[in-house]
Amino acid sequence: MPAPPVRHQGAEPSVWSKMKMGALMGGGVGLTIGFIFGSYSILRGGAGPRGFLATLSQYMLSSAATFSFFLAIGSVIRNDALLPPHLEAARLQLLPPVVRARAEGAAMVRARWDAERQKLRAAHQS
């Protein structure tokens, strides 16, 4: 069984930096998708009265704004960090018994992984 991934002891990105990163990634994806679908729409139906550039830029900017918004929110919501102990205890208090048993099992697995990591570090240091 491979060893679990090692977390580096560095500062975690703030919520603001996560949101900015998601918005930038969404903007890039949105511009690309807007270019593809806008170009296809223009080739299929014509540029319309406003012209090629105005129509294509409208597709690209609206797509970029939409993707930026949703990826910014999604990158803040999706957080792989563990909760602080007092919040984890409060969360376990509010869970139904079946879900609580699974959560406690996951916590035990995490504790075992941490113990194995410490053993490996001690073995490598000696």
ABEGO torsion letter per residue (X at the ends): XBBBBBBBBBBBBBAAAAAAAAAAAAAAAAAAAAAAAAAAAAAAAEAEAAEAAAAAAAAAAAAAAAAAAAAAAAAAABBABBBBAAAAAAAAAABBAAAAAAAAAAAAAAAAAAAAAAAAAAAAAX
